[in-house]
Amino acid sequence: MTKPRTRIQARNSTTILDAALDVFSQQGFRGATLDQIADVAGLSKPNLLYYFPSKEAVHTALLNQLLRTWLDPLRAMDPEGDPVAEIMAYVHRKLELSRDFPRESRLFANEMLQGAPRMRDVIEGDLKTLVDEKAAVLQAWMDQGRIAKLPPVHLIFSIWAMTQHYADFDVQVRAVLGPDHDPFTEAGEFLQTLFTKLLVPSGVTPSRDAAAL
């Protein structure tokens, strides 16, 4: 039986993962080194290796932690809820994740750009299963005429693309908008309008309540 970690061990593990997040999100997996991670964490390399035996182990722990955080908003989509309200809540939760966890978003993007060598089993397994499950919920709402008929998986993809962009391309977004703009506030308002109109079934006028969610 594995012994529970002491408070110091838990703290050091968290410190290492936070430092690794900085290094991996800036350098990518190939460019990052254990020496860099140890330096940012303020620990010796042997001390780091006590907690994680390799760079791959640190990276995998971060990705697993990230995926749980990243998928929770999709899991929260309630099949029994109002379709537009549930989808818009998902959009806003994803945008909040991009605002609050930009390093994590860039880490995930880097992994995907490399062909997901350390996450392929997960994205082909748990991630695909969850997306299939929620796509079926979206399809049911479409079949009931409650939202517009759209390719459900591509609807999910579009939400990912239009929210994670603000984290992954933060420098570009802020440079183009200029210093007097809050990208996430403006994005929230824009995405609310965009998706509310997109989701309205053909021949139905969107209500003011839906647009103000």
Secondary structure, 3 states (H helix, E strand, C coil): CCCCCCHHHHHHHHHHHHHHHHHHHHHHHHHCCHHHHHHHHCCCHHHHHHHCCCHHHHHHHHHHHHHHHHHHHHHCCCCCCCHHHHHHHHHHHHHHHHHHCHHHHHHHHHHHHCCCCCCHHHHHHHHHHHHHHHHHHHHHHHHCCCCCCCCHHHHHHHHHHHHHHHHHCHHHHHHHHCCCCCHHHHHHHHHHHHHHHHHCCCCCCCCHHHHCC
